[in-house]
């Protein structure tokens, strides 16, 4: 009996960045390698360089969380701001 590798899907940049924003809301992501692992578990195979660019484009920042550690977060858009097309 063979073991199948985890299924990975090819996503476009907008889909990947949407997943990253969702993962940052759901998890305490303290470094980019952790985000790469979470994306892999979610079926998206990327490297740290891609994650780094995506975080920059999303405007992600590091915030201090309880216990003194820092984690990535994406600031909310003002309610009246429309996302670019």
C-alpha positions as CSV (number, residue, x, y, z in Angstrom):
1,X,0.0,0.0,0.0
2,X,1.5,3.3,-1.0
3,X,1.1,6.6,0.9
4,X,0.0,9.5,-1.2
5,X,1.8,12.8,-0.8
6,X,-0.4,15.7,0.4
7,X,-2.4,17.2,-2.5
8,X,-1.0,20.6,-3.6
9,X,-2.9,23.0,-5.9
10,X,-1.6,25.7,-8.1
11,X,-3.1,29.0,-6.9
12,X,-2.8,32.4,-8.4
13,X,-1.3,35.3,-6.4
14,X,-4.7,36.7,-5.4
15,X,-5.9,33.3,-4.1
16,X,-2.6,32.7,-2.3
17,X,-2.7,36.1,-0.6
18,X,-6.3,35.6,0.4
19,X,-5.2,32.3,2.1
20,X,-2.3,34.0,3.8
21,X,-4.6,36.7,5.2
22,X,-7.0,34.0,6.5
23,X,-4.2,32.0,8.0
24,X,-2.8,35.1,9.8
25,X,-6.3,35.7,11.3
26,X,-6.6,32.0,12.4
27,X,-3.1,31.3,13.7
28,X,-0.3,33.0,15.6
29,X,2.3,33.1,12.8
30,X,5.6,34.2,14.3
31,X,7.8,33.6,11.3
32,X,7.7,33.1,7.5
33,X,8.7,29.4,7.7
34,X,5.7,28.7,9.9
35,X,3.5,30.4,7.3
36,X,5.1,28.2,4.5
37,X,4.2,25.1,6.6
38,X,0.6,26.3,7.2
39,X,0.2,27.0,3.5
40,X,1.5,23.5,2.6
41,X,-1.0,21.9,5.1
42,X,-3.6,24.0,3.2
43,X,-2.5,22.5,-0.1
44,X,-0.4,25.5,-1.4
45,X,3.3,24.8,-2.0
46,X,5.4,28.0,-1.9
47,X,8.8,29.1,-0.6
48,X,9.8,31.7,1.9
49,X,10.7,34.2,-0.8
50,X,7.2,34.1,-2.2
51,X,5.7,34.4,1.3
52,X,8.0,37.4,2.0
53,X,6.8,39.2,-1.1
54,X,3.2,38.4,-0.4
55,X,3.4,39.7,3.2
56,X,4.9,42.9,1.9
57,X,2.2,43.3,-0.7
58,X,-0.5,42.6,1.9
59,X,0.9,45.3,4.1
60,X,1.5,42.7,6.9
61,X,3.1,43.9,10.0
62,X,4.5,42.3,13.1
63,X,2.6,42.9,16.3
64,X,3.4,42.1,19.9
65,X,1.2,39.4,21.3
66,X,0.7,38.3,24.9
67,X,3.9,36.8,26.3
68,X,6.1,39.3,24.4
69,X,6.4,37.3,21.2
70,X,5.6,39.0,17.8
71,X,3.3,37.6,15.1
72,X,2.3,38.7,11.7
73,X,-1.0,40.6,11.2
74,X,-2.7,42.3,8.3
75,X,-4.3,45.7,9.2
76,X,-8.0,45.9,8.3
77,X,-8.9,48.1,5.4
78,X,-11.1,51.1,6.3
79,X,-14.8,50.1,5.7
80,X,-15.2,52.8,3.0
81,X,-12.0,51.7,1.1
82,X,-12.6,49.6,-2.0
83,X,-10.1,46.9,-2.9
84,X,-8.2,47.5,-6.2
85,X,-9.4,45.4,-9.2
